[in-house]
Amino acid sequence: MDIKENIEKIREDFPILKREMSGHPLVYLDNCATTLKPKKMIDAVVHYYTYLGANAHRGDYEMSAQVDYAYESARRTTQEFIHARRPEEIVFTSGSTESLNILAMAITNQWLHEGDVVLSTVAEHASSVLPWIEAGKSKNVKIEYIPLDEKGRVTIENFKKALHDKVKIVALAQVSNVLGYEAPVKEICRIAHERGIKVVVDGAQSVAHLPVDVQELDCDFFCFSGHKMCGPTGIGVLYGKFDLLEALTPVYFGGESNARFNKCGKV
Ligand SMILES: Cc1ncc(COP(=O)(O)O)c(C=O)c1O
């Protein structure tokens, strides 16, 4: 198949490309903001609303079990996609923003104290840095920024210079939405862990473009959004190392948290 035929075949997967804009065929280049939706994904969503409809993990009847099965198989697919150790390390959220907010709230509430520092960069998306600023206000947790080099990149040298004893969390994007540079996340995690610092990686702009192996990176948390990789709007992922997720108290309660509440002896 030559390139032109291939492009035509790919375009056929995206019904929206049959639209015109101002009398011209639609040309769409805003994929970093959100990708267009392929027919297969649209069909899957329509299939759910047409033939399934039940909630995941809330019912004990056949249709509900079918939803549970589909939900858990999506979790396993996601686990394999980012090479997580176990399916329980994949938490579904509404998107990167929610994943990052949950982490900032839970970690600040439980693990951070007055004067502690979250180290980030000035090339972050607002969703990666504002949750820490907001969550940190009540405890006087501060945000500091790794200086970028002359091209706007995070370097290991600058990262090391920015480290000190009060830094407890490093929160940064694997690929910046501002400049597109990839941060040396694996090396950052190695150095951070030597000092007992946890690393939260915003993978919203990287996961669709780079092979991501969370075990190889050894990051503690990794967040991304479905809608930036041909999935539906309103689906996201919060990956966390199993022991860390177990140690954190959820910020939302209800539904599936009953079992956890009983286990923690809190009710
Ligand atoms: C680097 C980065 N992080 C986080 C987000 C937020 O993602 P979402 O809007 O899907 O929550 C974006 C969105 O553009 C982003 O580029």
The ligand as an SDF file (V2000), in Angstrom:
LIG
                    3D

 16 16  0  0  0  0  0  0  0  0999 V2000
    1.1480   18.2210   29.8310 C   0  0  0  0  0  0  0  0  0  0  0  0
   -0.3230   18.2320   30.1370 C   0  0  0  0  0  0  0  0  0  0  0  0
   -0.7430   17.8560   31.3460 N   0  0  0  0  0  0  0  0  0  0  0  0
   -2.0360   17.8300   31.6870 C   0  0  0  0  0  0  0  0  0  0  0  0
   -2.9940   18.1870   30.7810 C   0  0  0  0  0  0  0  0  0  0  0  0
   -4.4360   18.1530   31.1870 C   0  0  0  0  0  0  0  0  0  0  0  0
   -5.0750   17.1170   30.5250 O   0  0  0  0  0  0  0  0  0  0  0  0
   -6.6520   16.9610   30.5990 P   0  0  0  0  0  0  0  0  0  0  0  0
   -7.2290   18.2370   30.0860 O   0  0  0  0  0  0  0  0  0  0  0  0
   -6.9660   15.8010   29.7260 O   0  0  0  0  0  0  0  0  0  0  0  0
   -7.0240   16.7200   32.0200 O   0  0  0  0  0  0  0  0  0  0  0  0
   -2.6220   18.5960   29.4940 C   0  0  0  0  0  0  0  0  0  0  0  0
   -3.6350   19.0080   28.4990 C   0  0  0  0  0  0  0  0  0  0  0  0
   -3.3420   19.6350   27.5060 O   0  0  0  0  0  0  0  0  0  0  0  0
   -1.2410   18.6060   29.1640 C   0  0  0  0  0  0  0  0  0  0  0  0
   -0.8140   18.9830   27.9490 O   0  0  0  0  0  0  0  0  0  0  0  0
  1  2  1  0
  2  3  1  0
  2 15  2  0
  3  4  2  0
  4  5  1  0
  5  6  1  0
  5 12  2  0
  6  7  1  0
  7  8  1  0
  8  9  2  0
  8 10  1  0
  8 11  1  0
 12 13  1  0
 12 15  1  0
 13 14  2  0
 15 16  1  0
M  END
$$$$
